[in-house]
């Protein structure tokens, strides 16, 4: 009985309609520019990867957020995984 009650509460909370506003102003035009890079050093297992994201309002004006992320990568031989250490 407890499991059924828990399921009903979770289902109701997921499907219940509620009023929400995610945008600041729907009339403003925004932009989100992204650049991703990933490279290796010649025949080495080492490389670099990262991304730059510029988010703003008014196409190229009002800066909202600037993300600069990068890291050093290492891909061990004969393994389908790439490890990244970065900020």
Buried (B, 14 or more C-beta within 10 A) or exposed (E): EEEEEEEEEEEEEEEEEEEEEEEEEEEEEBEEEEEEEEEBEEEEBEBBBBEBBBBBBEEEEEEEEEEEEEEEBBBEEEEEEBEBEEE
